[in-house]
Amino acid sequence: MARENTSTADPSNYPGRERPRRGRRPPGRWLAPAVSAAVLAAAAVGCSPAATDTGSSTACAAAPGVTDDTVRLGLLLSDTGGAADQVIGARAGIDARIRAENDKGGVRGRQIVYQLRDDASNLDQNLVAAKALVEKDEVFALLSATSVATGSAEYLHAAGVPIAGLAMEEAWTTNDNMVSYLNRLPSTVVFDTMGQFARSRGVERAVIITSSTSVASQVGAGRIRKILQYAGIEVVANIDYSPGATTPATVGRQIAKSGADGMFAPITGDDFVDAYSGAMAAGAALKVGLGVSGYGHELLARRGTAMSGAYFYVAYLPFEAETAAQRTYLDALARYSPELDPPDAQAAIESYITTDLLLRGLDAAGPCPTRENLLSALRSIPDYDGAGLLPAPVDLTKGFGQAARCLTFVRVDQAGAGFDVQEPSVCGNPIPDQAG
Protein backbone atom coordinates (compact mmCIF):
# COMPACT_ATOMS: atom_id res chain seq x y z
CA MET A 1 0.00 0.00 0.00
CA ALA A 2 1.32 3.43 -0.91
CA ARG A 3 1.09 6.28 1.58
CA GLU A 4 2.15 9.79 0.78
CA ASN A 5 4.00 11.84 3.32
CA THR A 6 1.89 14.85 4.38
CA SER A 7 2.00 17.52 7.06
CA THR A 8 -1.49 16.91 8.44
CA ALA A 9 -2.31 14.65 11.36
CA ASP A 10 -5.85 13.89 10.16
CA PRO A 11 -6.47 10.15 10.72
CA SER A 12 -8.47 10.00 7.49
CA ASN A 13 -5.21 10.32 5.58
CA TYR A 14 -4.13 6.87 6.72
CA PRO A 15 -6.80 4.36 5.71
CA GLY A 16 -6.39 0.73 6.61
CA ARG A 17 -3.53 1.16 9.05
CA GLU A 18 -2.85 -1.89 11.17
CA ARG A 19 -3.28 -1.70 14.91
CA PRO A 20 -0.23 0.07 16.37
CA ARG A 21 2.38 -1.98 18.16
CA ARG A 22 5.09 -1.02 20.57
CA GLY A 23 7.21 1.84 19.30
CA ARG A 24 5.09 2.26 16.17
CA ARG A 25 3.02 5.26 15.22
CA PRO A 26 -0.67 5.14 16.17
CA PRO A 27 -3.29 6.23 13.60
CA GLY A 28 -3.29 9.95 12.96
CA ARG A 29 0.08 10.54 14.62
CA TRP A 30 2.47 9.70 11.77
CA LEU A 31 4.50 12.86 11.44
CA ALA A 32 6.23 13.79 8.21
CA PRO A 33 8.14 16.65 6.57
CA ALA A 34 6.05 19.80 6.78
CA VAL A 35 5.15 20.73 3.21
CA SER A 36 1.96 21.79 1.48
CA ALA A 37 -0.32 19.47 -0.48
CA ALA A 38 0.34 21.55 -3.57
CA VAL A 39 4.06 20.95 -3.27
CA LEU A 40 3.52 17.22 -2.82
CA ALA A 41 1.46 17.08 -5.99
CA ALA A 42 4.01 18.95 -8.09
CA ALA A 43 5.27 17.18 -11.19
CA ALA A 44 8.79 15.89 -10.69
CA VAL A 45 10.34 16.61 -14.07
CA GLY A 46 13.18 19.08 -13.61
CA CYS A 47 14.50 22.12 -11.79
CA SER A 48 16.34 25.39 -11.93
CA PRO A 49 19.45 25.97 -9.84
CA ALA A 50 18.79 27.95 -6.67
CA ALA A 51 19.78 31.60 -6.91
CA THR A 52 21.90 31.29 -3.79
CA ASP A 53 23.97 28.61 -5.50
CA THR A 54 24.55 30.02 -8.97
CA GLY A 55 22.76 33.32 -9.35
CA SER A 56 21.53 31.94 -12.67
CA SER A 57 18.06 31.07 -13.93
CA THR A 58 19.38 28.49 -16.40
CA ALA A 59 17.23 25.37 -16.14
CA CYS A 60 18.75 22.13 -14.93
CA ALA A 61 18.42 19.00 -16.98
CA ALA A 62 15.29 17.03 -16.15
CA ALA A 63 15.66 14.63 -13.21
CA PRO A 64 12.91 12.36 -11.85
CA GLY A 65 11.49 13.60 -8.57
CA VAL A 66 13.26 16.98 -8.60
CA THR A 67 11.53 20.36 -8.94
CA ASP A 68 12.59 23.90 -8.11
CA ASP A 69 11.45 23.47 -4.52
CA THR A 70 11.22 19.74 -3.74
CA VAL A 71 13.06 16.47 -3.97
CA ARG A 72 10.75 13.49 -3.87
CA LEU A 73 12.04 10.25 -2.35
CA GLY A 74 10.50 6.83 -1.92
CA LEU A 75 10.52 4.68 1.21
CA LEU A 76 10.48 0.87 1.05
CA LEU A 77 9.34 -0.22 4.50
CA SER A 78 8.44 -3.58 6.02
CA ASP A 79 5.44 -2.05 7.75
CA THR A 80 3.70 -5.44 7.98
CA GLY A 81 4.75 -9.07 7.82
CA GLY A 82 7.32 -11.12 9.66
CA ALA A 83 10.16 -8.59 9.43
CA ALA A 84 8.16 -5.60 10.68
CA ASP A 85 9.40 -5.99 14.26
CA GLN A 86 12.99 -5.63 13.05
CA VAL A 87 12.35 -2.08 11.83
CA ILE A 88 10.19 -0.66 14.62
CA GLY A 89 10.92 3.06 14.82
CA ALA A 90 12.60 3.31 11.41
CA ARG A 91 10.08 5.76 10.01
CA ALA A 92 10.29 7.87 13.15
CA GLY A 93 14.04 8.26 12.62
CA ILE A 94 13.57 9.09 8.95
CA ASP A 95 10.87 11.66 9.65
CA ALA A 96 12.84 13.32 12.42
CA ARG A 97 15.93 13.80 10.26
CA ILE A 98 14.00 15.02 7.21
CA ARG A 99 11.75 17.38 9.14
CA ALA A 100 14.72 18.88 10.96
CA GLU A 101 16.34 19.53 7.58
CA ASN A 102 13.18 20.98 6.08
CA ASP A 103 12.75 23.34 9.02
CA LYS A 104 16.22 24.70 8.24
CA GLY A 105 15.15 25.37 4.65
CA GLY A 106 15.69 21.98 3.08
CA VAL A 107 18.62 20.85 0.96
CA ARG A 108 19.78 23.75 -1.23
CA GLY A 109 16.37 25.33 -0.77
CA ARG A 110 14.38 22.23 -1.69
CA GLN A 111 12.00 20.54 0.74
CA ILE A 112 12.35 16.76 1.03
CA VAL A 113 9.18 14.70 0.65
CA TYR A 114 8.65 10.98 0.26
CA GLN A 115 6.16 8.33 -0.78
CA LEU A 116 5.91 5.17 1.35
CA ARG A 117 5.16 1.67 0.10
CA ASP A 118 4.91 -1.40 2.32
CA ASP A 119 6.69 -4.51 1.02
CA ALA A 120 4.97 -6.71 3.64
CA SER A 121 8.35 -8.32 4.45
CA ASN A 122 8.15 -10.20 1.15
CA LEU A 123 10.82 -10.35 -1.58
CA ASP A 124 8.34 -10.33 -4.45
CA GLN A 125 6.31 -7.51 -2.94
CA ASN A 126 9.52 -5.55 -2.38
CA LEU A 127 10.09 -5.60 -6.14
CA VAL A 128 6.48 -4.60 -6.85
CA ALA A 129 6.75 -1.70 -4.41
CA ALA A 130 10.08 -0.52 -5.82
CA LYS A 131 8.75 -0.54 -9.38
CA ALA A 132 5.71 1.48 -8.30
CA LEU A 133 7.89 4.08 -6.59
CA VAL A 134 10.21 4.45 -9.57
CA GLU A 135 7.79 4.11 -12.48
CA LYS A 136 4.52 5.47 -11.07
CA ASP A 137 5.61 7.86 -8.34
CA GLU A 138 8.77 8.93 -10.21
CA VAL A 139 10.91 9.30 -7.12
CA PHE A 140 14.49 10.54 -7.29
CA ALA A 141 16.02 8.06 -4.85
CA LEU A 142 14.90 5.56 -2.22
CA LEU A 143 15.21 5.00 1.49
CA SER A 144 14.94 1.43 2.72
CA ALA A 145 13.95 -0.07 6.07
CA THR A 146 13.48 -3.72 5.26
CA SER A 147 15.32 -7.03 5.37
CA VAL A 148 14.05 -8.06 1.91
CA ALA A 149 15.75 -5.38 -0.20
CA THR A 150 17.24 -8.20 -2.27
CA GLY A 151 13.87 -8.47 -3.99
CA SER A 152 14.35 -5.20 -5.87
CA ALA A 153 18.15 -4.97 -5.84
CA GLU A 154 18.72 -6.13 -9.43
CA TYR A 155 15.95 -3.94 -10.80
CA LEU A 156 17.09 -0.79 -8.98
CA HIS A 157 20.73 -1.39 -9.94
CA ALA A 158 19.82 -1.73 -13.61
CA ALA A 159 17.75 1.46 -13.38
CA GLY A 160 20.57 3.35 -11.65
CA VAL A 161 18.33 4.41 -8.75
CA PRO A 162 20.20 5.29 -5.52
CA ILE A 163 18.88 3.53 -2.44
CA ALA A 164 20.07 4.21 1.11
CA GLY A 165 19.00 2.10 4.03
CA LEU A 166 19.44 -0.52 6.70
CA ALA A 167 21.85 -3.00 5.16
CA MET A 168 21.08 -6.52 6.33
CA GLU A 169 21.72 -8.53 3.15
CA GLU A 170 24.55 -9.43 0.78
CA ALA A 171 23.02 -7.25 -1.94
CA TRP A 172 24.24 -4.16 -0.06
CA THR A 173 27.85 -5.21 -0.59
CA THR A 174 27.55 -6.05 -4.29
CA ASN A 175 25.45 -3.25 -5.82
CA ASP A 176 27.08 0.17 -6.08
CA ASN A 177 23.74 2.00 -6.04
CA MET A 178 22.88 0.60 -2.58
CA VAL A 179 24.29 2.95 0.04
CA SER A 180 24.78 2.34 3.75
CA TYR A 181 27.36 3.40 6.28
CA LEU A 182 27.53 -0.24 7.42
CA ASN A 183 26.15 -3.67 6.69
CA ARG A 184 24.93 -5.30 9.88
CA LEU A 185 25.25 -8.80 8.43
CA PRO A 186 27.59 -8.73 5.42
CA SER A 187 28.41 -12.01 3.71
CA THR A 188 32.15 -11.52 4.04
CA VAL A 189 34.27 -11.03 7.13
CA VAL A 190 36.11 -7.74 7.25
CA PHE A 191 37.07 -7.00 10.86
CA ASP A 192 37.81 -9.16 13.90
CA THR A 193 36.17 -6.77 16.40
CA MET A 194 33.69 -9.24 17.88
CA GLY A 195 36.40 -11.88 18.23
CA GLN A 196 38.67 -9.47 20.08
CA PHE A 197 35.89 -8.69 22.52
CA ALA A 198 34.97 -12.33 23.09
CA ARG A 199 38.57 -13.29 23.79
CA SER A 200 38.91 -10.40 26.22
CA ARG A 201 36.05 -11.93 28.20
CA GLY A 202 37.66 -15.37 28.27
CA VAL A 203 35.39 -17.11 25.75
CA GLU A 204 36.86 -20.37 24.41
CA ARG A 205 33.87 -22.37 23.18
CA ALA A 206 30.96 -20.74 21.37
CA VAL A 207 27.44 -21.64 20.32
CA ILE A 208 25.68 -19.69 17.57
CA ILE A 209 21.89 -19.32 17.66
CA THR A 210 20.14 -18.77 14.34
CA SER A 211 16.69 -18.60 12.79
CA SER A 212 16.18 -21.06 9.94
CA THR A 213 13.47 -18.80 8.49
CA SER A 214 15.75 -15.77 8.13
CA VAL A 215 18.32 -15.46 5.35
CA ALA A 216 19.92 -12.55 7.19
CA SER A 217 20.31 -14.72 10.29
CA GLN A 218 21.96 -17.50 8.30
CA VAL A 219 24.38 -15.09 6.62
CA GLY A 220 25.13 -13.47 9.96
CA ALA A 221 25.86 -16.85 11.52
CA GLY A 222 28.43 -17.61 8.85
CA ARG A 223 30.12 -14.26 9.42
CA ILE A 224 30.20 -14.73 13.20
CA ARG A 225 31.63 -18.24 12.85
CA LYS A 226 34.53 -16.94 10.75
CA ILE A 227 35.24 -14.11 13.17
CA LEU A 228 35.24 -16.39 16.20
CA GLN A 229 37.37 -19.04 14.55
CA TYR A 230 39.90 -16.40 13.50
CA ALA A 231 40.09 -15.36 17.15
CA GLY A 232 40.88 -18.95 18.14
CA ILE A 233 37.43 -19.65 19.59
CA GLU A 234 35.94 -23.07 18.87
CA VAL A 235 32.36 -23.06 17.59
CA VAL A 236 30.88 -26.16 19.21
CA ALA A 237 27.29 -25.91 18.01
CA ASN A 238 24.89 -24.08 15.72
CA ILE A 239 21.36 -24.21 17.15
CA ASP A 240 18.15 -23.14 15.42
CA TYR A 241 15.56 -21.28 17.45
CA SER A 242 12.11 -20.99 15.91
CA PRO A 243 9.47 -19.65 18.32
CA GLY A 244 6.39 -21.80 18.15
CA ALA A 245 8.37 -24.86 17.09
CA THR A 246 10.97 -24.76 19.88
CA THR A 247 10.58 -23.49 23.43
CA PRO A 248 13.09 -21.27 25.26
CA ALA A 249 13.56 -24.08 27.80
CA THR A 250 14.42 -26.57 25.07
CA VAL A 251 16.94 -24.33 23.31
CA GLY A 252 18.35 -23.37 26.72
CA ARG A 253 19.04 -27.02 27.56
CA GLN A 254 20.74 -27.47 24.18
CA ILE A 255 23.00 -24.51 24.86
CA ALA A 256 23.90 -25.78 28.32
CA LYS A 257 24.56 -29.29 26.99
CA SER A 258 26.95 -27.92 24.32
CA GLY A 259 29.38 -26.80 27.02
CA ALA A 260 29.77 -23.41 25.35
CA ASP A 261 30.90 -20.45 27.44
CA GLY A 262 29.88 -17.94 24.78
CA MET A 263 26.56 -17.54 22.99
CA PHE A 264 26.23 -15.40 19.85
CA ALA A 265 22.85 -14.79 18.27
CA PRO A 266 22.13 -13.07 14.92
CA ILE A 267 18.37 -13.13 15.61
CA THR A 268 15.74 -10.62 16.73
CA GLY A 269 15.96 -9.06 20.17
CA ASP A 270 13.00 -10.96 21.61
CA ASP A 271 14.25 -14.28 20.25
CA PHE A 272 17.68 -13.59 21.72
CA VAL A 273 16.17 -12.95 25.15
CA ASP A 274 14.22 -16.21 24.87
CA ALA A 275 17.35 -18.22 24.09
CA TYR A 276 19.54 -16.40 26.60
CA SER A 277 17.09 -16.68 29.49
CA GLY A 278 16.51 -20.34 28.62
CA ALA A 279 20.24 -20.98 28.72
CA MET A 280 20.69 -19.24 32.05
CA ALA A 281 17.74 -21.18 33.54
CA ALA A 282 19.33 -24.42 32.30
CA GLY A 283 22.59 -23.59 34.07
CA ALA A 284 24.72 -22.70 31.05
CA ALA A 285 28.08 -21.28 32.16
CA LEU A 286 28.09 -18.34 29.78
CA LYS A 287 30.82 -15.75 30.07
CA VAL A 288 29.20 -13.86 27.18
CA GLY A 289 25.69 -14.02 25.77
CA LEU A 290 25.76 -11.53 22.89
CA GLY A 291 22.83 -10.29 20.82
CA VAL A 292 23.34 -8.43 17.56
CA SER A 293 20.07 -6.51 17.96
CA GLY A 294 17.98 -5.49 20.93
CA TYR A 295 19.90 -2.62 22.51
CA GLY A 296 17.40 -0.02 23.65
CA HIS A 297 15.00 0.69 26.45
CA GLU A 298 11.90 -0.61 24.67
CA LEU A 299 13.05 -4.23 24.94
CA LEU A 300 14.55 -3.55 28.35
CA ALA A 301 11.25 -2.22 29.69
CA ARG A 302 9.44 -5.38 28.68
CA ARG A 303 12.01 -8.05 29.39
CA GLY A 304 14.72 -6.51 31.53
CA THR A 305 14.91 -9.16 34.26
CA ALA A 306 15.27 -11.92 31.65
CA MET A 307 18.15 -9.98 30.04
CA SER A 308 20.25 -9.47 33.15
CA GLY A 309 23.93 -9.89 32.31
CA ALA A 310 23.40 -10.12 28.54
CA TYR A 311 25.63 -8.24 26.13
CA PHE A 312 24.72 -6.31 23.01
CA TYR A 313 26.84 -4.42 20.53
CA VAL A 314 26.05 -1.33 18.50
CA ALA A 315 27.91 0.31 15.66
CA TYR A 316 26.92 3.76 16.93
CA LEU A 317 27.67 5.34 20.28
CA PRO A 318 25.29 4.05 22.97
CA PHE A 319 23.16 6.73 24.59
CA GLU A 320 24.91 6.25 27.90
CA ALA A 321 27.71 8.33 26.35
CA GLU A 322 25.46 11.44 26.49
CA THR A 323 27.14 13.33 23.65
CA ALA A 324 26.01 16.56 22.01
CA ALA A 325 25.11 14.68 18.81
CA GLN A 326 22.93 12.31 20.82
CA ARG A 327 21.14 15.24 22.41
CA THR A 328 20.48 16.62 18.92
CA TYR A 329 19.01 13.27 17.90
CA LEU A 330 16.85 13.03 21.02
CA ASP A 331 15.62 16.60 20.57
CA ALA A 332 14.68 15.84 16.96
CA LEU A 333 12.78 12.69 17.93
CA ALA A 334 10.99 14.53 20.75
CA ARG A 335 9.97 17.35 18.46
CA TYR A 336 9.05 15.50 15.28
CA SER A 337 8.33 11.91 16.33
CA PRO A 338 7.24 12.03 19.99
CA GLU A 339 5.09 8.93 19.59
CA LEU A 340 8.23 6.76 19.47
CA ASP A 341 8.76 6.15 23.16
CA PRO A 342 11.44 5.39 24.12
CA PRO A 343 13.33 7.03 21.24
CA ASP A 344 16.46 4.85 21.29
CA ALA A 345 15.09 2.01 19.14
CA GLN A 346 17.93 0.63 17.05
CA ALA A 347 16.08 0.91 13.72
CA ALA A 348 15.18 4.54 14.50
CA ILE A 349 18.78 5.53 15.17
CA GLU A 350 20.16 3.65 12.18
CA SER A 351 17.47 5.06 9.86
CA TYR A 352 18.16 8.58 11.16
CA ILE A 353 21.84 8.09 10.34
CA THR A 354 21.12 6.61 6.91
CA THR A 355 18.78 9.50 6.08
CA ASP A 356 21.43 11.96 7.19
CA LEU A 357 23.88 10.26 4.83
CA LEU A 358 21.51 10.56 1.87
CA LEU A 359 20.85 14.24 2.66
CA ARG A 360 24.59 14.91 2.88
CA GLY A 361 25.08 13.31 -0.52
CA LEU A 362 22.18 15.29 -1.97
CA ASP A 363 23.74 18.55 -0.78
CA ALA A 364 27.11 17.55 -2.22
CA ALA A 365 25.46 16.70 -5.55
CA GLY A 366 25.04 20.43 -6.18
CA PRO A 367 22.23 22.71 -7.38
CA CYS A 368 21.20 20.36 -10.20
CA PRO A 369 21.11 16.89 -8.63
CA THR A 370 20.99 13.79 -10.78
CA ARG A 371 21.00 10.17 -9.70
CA GLU A 372 24.49 9.79 -11.12
CA ASN A 373 26.04 12.77 -9.34
CA LEU A 374 24.29 11.82 -6.08
CA LEU A 375 26.00 8.41 -6.14
CA SER A 376 29.29 10.03 -7.15
CA ALA A 377 29.03 12.47 -4.24
CA LEU A 378 28.32 9.67 -1.77
CA ARG A 379 31.29 7.66 -3.04
CA SER A 380 33.51 10.69 -2.41
CA ILE A 381 32.89 10.91 1.37
CA PRO A 382 36.02 9.68 3.21
CA ASP A 383 34.97 10.50 6.76
CA TYR A 384 31.26 10.02 7.34
CA ASP A 385 30.54 10.34 11.07
CA GLY A 386 26.80 9.57 11.11
CA ALA A 387 25.79 13.08 12.22
CA GLY A 388 28.24 12.62 15.09
CA LEU A 389 26.60 9.39 16.27
CA LEU A 390 29.28 6.94 15.11
CA PRO A 391 32.30 5.97 17.25
CA ALA A 392 34.66 6.44 14.30
CA PRO A 393 34.27 7.86 10.77
CA VAL A 394 33.49 5.54 7.86
CA ASP A 395 35.37 5.87 4.57
CA LEU A 396 32.73 5.48 1.85
CA THR A 397 35.35 5.78 -0.87
CA LYS A 398 36.17 2.15 -0.04
CA GLY A 399 32.65 0.99 -0.84
CA PHE A 400 29.12 0.94 0.50
CA GLY A 401 27.66 -1.61 2.90
CA GLN A 402 30.86 -2.28 4.80
CA ALA A 403 31.05 -4.20 8.03
CA ALA A 404 31.56 -2.00 11.06
CA ARG A 405 35.19 -1.73 12.17
CA CYS A 406 34.37 -0.14 15.53
CA LEU A 407 31.73 -1.51 17.90
CA THR A 408 30.63 -0.52 21.37
CA PHE A 409 29.62 -3.32 23.74
CA VAL A 410 27.08 -2.83 26.50
CA ARG A 411 25.84 -5.15 29.21
CA VAL A 412 22.45 -5.25 30.89
CA ASP A 413 22.89 -4.52 34.60
CA GLN A 414 21.99 -7.08 37.23
CA ALA A 415 18.66 -5.41 37.95
CA GLY A 416 17.72 -5.53 34.28
CA ALA A 417 17.06 -1.80 34.41
CA GLY A 418 19.87 -0.27 32.36
CA PHE A 419 22.96 -0.77 30.23
CA ASP A 420 26.56 -0.52 31.35
CA VAL A 421 29.09 0.44 28.69
CA GLN A 422 31.89 -2.09 28.99
CA GLU A 423 34.74 0.01 27.66
CA PRO A 424 35.45 2.52 24.91
CA SER A 425 34.57 1.32 21.42
CA VAL A 426 36.58 -1.66 20.18
CA CYS A 427 38.05 -1.14 16.71
CA GLY A 428 39.10 -4.35 14.99
CA ASN A 429 41.68 -5.27 12.40
CA PRO A 430 41.06 -6.66 8.91
CA ILE A 431 41.09 -10.42 8.78
CA PRO A 432 44.05 -11.21 6.49
CA ASP A 433 42.25 -13.14 3.76
CA GLN A 434 39.74 -10.29 3.45
CA ALA A 435 42.24 -7.42 3.55
CA GLY A 436 42.95 -5.25 0.52
BELURSUL-V863295 format. One record per residue. PSI is psi in whole degrees, -180 to 180 (none if undefined). D_CENTER is the distance of its C-alpha to the mean C-alpha in Angstrom with 1 decimal. Layout:
# BELURSUL-V863295
psi & d_center
PSI & D_CENTER
PSI & D_CENTER
This chain:
# BELURSUL-V863295
psi & d_center
134 & 21.6
139 & 21.1
128 & 20.8
145 & 21.5
117 & 20.2
170 & 23.3
-9 & 24.5
155 & 26.6
20 & 25.9
121 & 28.5
-23 & 27.5
-14 & 29.4
-7 & 26.7
67 & 24.4
145 & 26.6
15 & 25.8
138 & 22.7
162 & 22.1
132 & 23.0
146 & 20.4
179 & 18.8
135 & 17.7
5 & 15.3
157 & 15.5
128 & 17.7
162 & 21.3
138 & 23.5
2 & 24.6
15 & 22.2
110 & 19.3
155 & 19.4
169 & 18.8
133 & 20.0
100 & 23.8
162 & 25.7
159 & 28.8
-33 & 29.3
-40 & 31.5
-43 & 28.8
-31 & 26.4
-2 & 29.2
144 & 30.1
134 & 30.4
82 & 27.9
-14 & 30.4
-175 & 30.8
169 & 31.2
143 & 33.5
142 & 32.5
143 & 32.3
-32 & 35.6
-18 & 34.1
-42 & 32.7
-21 & 35.7
13 & 38.5
151 & 39.0
10 & 39.0
130 & 38.6
143 & 36.3
161 & 33.1
150 & 32.8
138 & 31.3
131 & 27.5
134 & 25.7
3 & 24.1
126 & 25.7
-176 & 28.6
-33 & 30.5
5 & 28.4
156 & 25.1
124 & 22.2
122 & 20.9
168 & 17.4
154 & 16.1
118 & 13.0
115 & 12.4
136 & 11.2
80 & 12.0
-23 & 14.1
173 & 16.6
-179 & 17.3
-26 & 16.4
0 & 12.6
-36 & 12.5
-22 & 12.3
-19 & 9.0
26 & 7.4
126 & 10.1
-8 & 10.0
-45 & 7.4
-32 & 10.6
-43 & 12.1
-41 & 9.9
-49 & 10.5
-42 & 14.1
-43 & 14.7
-41 & 13.9
-44 & 15.9
-36 & 18.7
-40 & 19.2
-44 & 19.6
-36 & 21.9
-20 & 24.0
3 & 24.7
-2 & 26.0
-171 & 23.1
113 & 22.5
41 & 26.0
0 & 27.4
133 & 25.3
145 & 23.4
126 & 20.0
163 & 19.9
158 & 17.9
133 & 18.7
137 & 16.5
134 & 17.2
126 & 16.2
3 & 16.0
27 & 17.0
30 & 14.8
132 & 17.5
-46 & 17.7
-42 & 20.9
-30 & 19.8
-42 & 16.7
-44 & 19.4
-45 & 21.6
-42 & 19.1
-43 & 18.2
-40 & 21.9
-42 & 22.7
-41 & 20.4
-46 & 21.9
-35 & 25.4
-50 & 26.1
-14 & 24.0
52 & 24.3
157 & 21.0
-45 & 20.6
172 & 17.0
149 & 13.9
149 & 10.5
130 & 8.4
79 & 6.5
156 & 8.3
13 & 9.4
33 & 12.6
-20 & 12.1
-30 & 15.0
-37 & 17.2
3 & 17.4
-47 & 16.6
-43 & 20.4
-48 & 21.4
-35 & 19.1
-45 & 20.0
-33 & 23.6
-9 & 23.4
29 & 21.9
122 & 19.2
140 & 16.3
126 & 12.8
137 & 9.7
-166 & 6.2
112 & 3.3
109 & 6.4
14 & 7.9
161 & 11.4
-31 & 14.4
-29 & 14.6
-15 & 12.1
-8 & 14.7
-7 & 17.7
120 & 17.3
1 & 17.9
-4 & 16.7
116 & 13.1
126 & 11.5
152 & 8.6
-14 & 9.5
159 & 8.8
116 & 8.7
-36 & 8.0
66 & 11.0
159 & 13.1
-17 & 16.6
150 & 18.5
133 & 19.1
-49 & 18.9
153 & 19.4
23 & 21.3
-49 & 19.5
-39 & 19.1
-42 & 22.7
-45 & 24.0
-45 & 22.8
-43 & 24.1
-36 & 27.4
-20 & 27.7
8 & 27.7
14 & 30.4
132 & 28.5
-29 & 30.8
125 & 30.0
149 & 26.6
139 & 25.6
128 & 22.3
127 & 21.2
171 & 19.5
119 & 19.2
-17 & 21.5
-2 & 19.9
118 & 16.4
-41 & 16.4
-39 & 13.1
-42 & 15.0
-42 & 18.0
-43 & 16.5
-38 & 14.9
-42 & 18.4
-40 & 20.1
-46 & 18.2
-41 & 18.9
-46 & 22.5
-41 & 23.1
-46 & 21.8
-43 & 24.0
-37 & 26.9
-31 & 26.8
1 & 27.1
18 & 30.1
128 & 28.7
130 & 30.1
109 & 27.9
-17 & 30.3
151 & 28.5
115 & 25.6
131 & 25.6
136 & 24.0
114 & 23.1
101 & 23.1
137 & 23.6
-33 & 26.7
-27 & 28.2
140 & 28.1
157 & 28.6
-37 & 27.1
-41 & 30.7
-48 & 31.1
-32 & 28.0
-42 & 29.0
-36 & 32.4
-41 & 31.2
-46 & 29.1
-42 & 32.2
-28 & 34.5
-21 & 32.6
11 & 33.6
145 & 30.2
7 & 29.5
134 & 25.8
129 & 23.3
130 & 19.8
98 & 17.6
66 & 14.5
177 & 14.5
162 & 13.2
-45 & 14.2
-41 & 17.3
-37 & 18.5
-45 & 18.2
-39 & 20.3
-52 & 22.7
-42 & 23.3
-48 & 23.5
-35 & 25.9
-41 & 27.9
-43 & 28.4
-39 & 29.5
-29 & 31.9
-1 & 33.3
19 & 34.1
136 & 31.7
69 & 32.2
124 & 28.6
-31 & 28.2
127 & 24.4
108 & 22.3
123 & 18.7
142 & 15.6
-15 & 12.3
154 & 10.5
-12 & 12.4
132 & 12.9
157 & 13.8
-10 & 17.0
-52 & 16.4
-39 & 16.8
-40 & 19.3
-33 & 21.4
-35 & 21.8
24 & 22.3
-47 & 23.0
-31 & 26.4
-13 & 25.2
-2 & 22.6
125 & 25.2
-7 & 25.0
153 & 21.7
150 & 19.4
158 & 15.6
152 & 13.9
150 & 11.1
6 & 10.5
170 & 11.0
129 & 14.3
154 & 14.9
-12 & 16.5
-16 & 19.8
-26 & 20.2
56 & 21.0
168 & 20.6
-39 & 21.4
-37 & 18.0
-37 & 16.7
-37 & 19.6
-45 & 18.7
-49 & 15.3
-38 & 17.1
-41 & 19.8
-43 & 17.7
-41 & 16.1
-35 & 19.7
-43 & 21.2
-21 & 19.1
56 & 17.2
-17 & 19.5
-14 & 19.1
105 & 15.9
116 & 17.8
163 & 16.9
4 & 14.4
27 & 12.5
137 & 10.2
-44 & 7.2
-32 & 4.9
-47 & 7.4
-47 & 7.5
-35 & 4.2
-36 & 5.1
-46 & 8.5
-45 & 8.3
-41 & 7.3
-40 & 10.0
-41 & 12.3
-46 & 12.2
-40 & 13.3
-37 & 15.9
-42 & 17.2
-39 & 17.8
-40 & 19.4
-42 & 21.7
-19 & 22.6
-14 & 23.5
-175 & 26.5
-18 & 28.5
76 & 28.5
140 & 25.0
164 & 24.8
-38 & 22.1
-47 & 23.7
-21 & 24.0
-48 & 20.4
-38 & 19.3
-42 & 22.2
-42 & 21.2
-38 & 17.6
-12 & 19.3
5 & 21.6
113 & 19.4
-9 & 20.5
51 & 19.1
125 & 15.8
11 & 15.3
44 & 12.1
32 & 14.7
5 & 16.2
-8 & 13.4
151 & 13.2
-22 & 16.1
147 & 17.3
153 & 17.0
134 & 15.4
99 & 18.0
-8 & 16.7
-16 & 20.3
6 & 19.8
157 & 17.3
163 & 13.8
37 & 11.2
156 & 13.0
154 & 12.9
130 & 12.7
-36 & 16.3
129 & 16.2
149 & 15.0
130 & 16.2
133 & 17.7
157 & 18.6
137 & 21.1
132 & 21.9
169 & 25.4
-26 & 28.4
-9 & 28.6
28 & 25.1
-9 & 24.6
179 & 22.4
137 & 20.7
124 & 22.7
127 & 21.2
-38 & 23.0
173 & 23.6
161 & 22.3
140 & 19.3
123 & 20.3
119 & 20.1
180 & 21.1
152 & 23.3
138 & 23.0
129 & 24.4
-45 & 27.6
-1 & 27.4
-6 & 24.0
154 & 25.2
none & 26.2
